[in-house]
Amino acid sequence: MTATTIHFVRHGKVYNPDHLLYERLPDFHLSDVGRRMAQATAAYLASNPQTNTIAAVYSSPLDRTRETAGAIIGALNAVRGERGEAPLELTTDERVIEAGNEFRGKRIGHGEGALWRNGNWKLVLNLYKPSWGESYQHIAARMDAFAREKVAQHPGQQIVVVSHESPIWSYRHYLETGHPEHWMFLRHTALASVTSVTYDNETGRVMSITYVDPAAAIN
């Protein structure tokens, strides 16, 4: 029996001094803390014998995920170079992008442009089924389509996918419970954390789901 493991990594902390809901907006990059988070997770993956044989790295096309993936690739390529292996390169995929959100560009808090002005609060009365953008069902479906494709492409291997909080948790919740709906404030997906899903290559069955937070001490 062979198995493929996908390590879903959430990006590191973003530089966001205006406290905007940036969602899919461009030009939101990792902060200094976020870069250290990405480096901590990269070091964890590269130093662990169970993960330093990763065969491919994917990410969403947004800046913060590509920068996090870049740190991971750098650390893994250092190990691959010592073993005489070809370097990894990043591949981006729209299916693992942040959830669509009608509130992008709004500020968290008070003042002009704040989320709670102009009746926007009425759209967030039910945090179990978001009414402000992409549904959890759609998020989980695109994540699953991506995952199943990569499991078929990488039998018996490990890959990294750098994505975002909502897609990673919605997909994990779907795999564990059969439905992706969840309370958004109860997600267990810290910045730069790693949620690893192992799939049986013959049946497609999920064999295990594990979680680690290599950047927990970074602040």
N, C-alpha and C positions, 0 to 999 in steps of 0.2 A: 504494500500500500504506500502511495506517495501522498504528500500533503503540501499545500502552499500556504505560507503565512504572509498576511498583509499587515504591516505596522502602520496604523493610521496615526500620524503625528499632527497635533494642533500647532499652529504657528506660535512664535513668541510674542511678547508684549509689544504693542504698537505705540509709536510716538503720536499722541493725540491730545495736545495741550488744550484744545477748545472743547474737548469732550463731545465730539460729534459721533453720531451713529454712522460710521463710515461704510459698513456693509460691503458693497461691490465698487465703491468709488476708487478711482486710481490715486496713486501718489500717497498712500499711507504705508509708511515703512516701519521696520522694527526700530524701537528705541534702543538706547544703550543697554538697558536691562533686557530687552527682548533679544538683542544679539548675544548677550551672555547666556540667556536661557537656551537659545538655539545651539550655542557651542556646548553647553552642558549635556543636552540631549544627544548631540552629535558624538561627543566623547563617550557617552554611555553606549551608544550603538556600535561604535568602532572598537571599543575595548572589550565588549562582551563576545566571547566565542560563539554564542548562540545567535548573534545578530550581525557579526562583522563579515558574513558571507552574503550579504544582501546583493541581489543581482540587478536591481533596477530602482530608480527613484523617480516618482511622479509628484506633481503638485498642481494645485489650482493656478490659474494664470495671474493671480493678484500679487502685488509686490511683496507683501509680508510672508506669503507662503513660499514664494520663490527664493526669498532671502534666507528663510529657515532651511529650505531644502539645500541651498548652496552651502551652508555650514555643514550639513550632514554629508553631502557629497565630498566636501573637502576632507573631512575626517576619514570617511570610508576609502577614499582614493589614496590616502597616505598608507593605509594598511594594504590596499590592493597593490600599490607600487612595491612594497616590501616583498610581496608574494609573486611579483612579476606578472600581474594581471592587468588587463586593459582598464583604463579609467572609466568611471561611470559618467553619464551625462544626464541632464535633467530633461524630462518630457512633461509638458503641461497638458492638462485635460480639463475642459469646461465642466465635465460632469461632477467634479469634486469641488466646485466653487462654492463660495458663501451663499447662504439662502437669499433669495430675492426679498426685498423689504421696501415698502412704500415710504418708510420713515428715513431713508438714507439722506444724510445731510442735515438732519435735525440735531439739536443739541439735547443732551441729557441734563435736566435741571430747569432753570428758570430763565426768563429774559426773552428777547426777540428771537424767534426761530426755535424756541424750545419745543420739545416733543409734546408737552401737555397743553399747548395753546391751540386755539381754533378747533376745539372739539376732538382732537386726535386721540385723547384718552379713551373715547368711546370704542375705539377699535381694539383696545387691549384688555377688555373685560374678561375674556376667556383665554388664559395663557396655555390651556391644554390644546386648543385648536386655533392657531393664529389666524386672525382676519386681516392682518396688515401686509400680507405678501404671500410667498410661496408656502404651500401646505407641507406638513411633515410627511404626508404620503408621497408627494412628488419628490421631496428631497431624498427620502430613503430609497425610492425606486431608481433614481439616477445613480445613487451611490452603489446600489446592488448591481445594476447593469454594468457599471465600471468594474466592480470587484470580480464579478463572474467572468468577465472578459479577460481580466489579468490573471485570474487563477488558471484559465485555459492556456494562456500564453506562457505562463511560468510554472509548469508542473514541477513539484518537488523543490521549489525555490522560495526565497523570501524577498519581499519588495517593501519599499517605503512609499507611503502616500501622504503628502503634507496637505492638510485641509483645514477646516474651521470647526468651531465648537458645535454649531447646530447640525451640520451634515454628519459629523462623526457620531454625536450622541443619538441623533434620530435613527441612524442606521444601526447602531448597537442596540438601541431599544427595540427596534423592529426584529432584529435577530433573536433577542432574548425573550421577547414577549409576544411576537406575532403582529404587533402594531407599533407604528412609530410615534404616536401621540404621547406627549409627556409634559410634565410641568417644567417650564424652562429654567426655573430657579433651582431645580434639583439635579441639574446635569453634573456628571462626575467626569469632567474633561478639562483639567487644568491647562494653563498655557504651557506649551512645549511638551505636554504629556504624550504617552505612547499607548494606544489601544491596539492590541494585537489580536487578529482573528485568524485562526487556522482552519482551512477547508480541506476536506477529503477530496483528492483529485478524481476519484472514480465516481463518487456519489454526489459531490457538491455539498455534502452535509458539513455544517459548522461543528468542528471538533472541540474547540476551546476559544474562550475570549479572556484575555488577561490585560491588566492595566498597570503601568508604572508612571511615576512622576519624577524624572531625573533632575528637573530644574526647580524642585520644590524649595530649595534653600536660596535660590537667587531672588534678590529684591533690590 
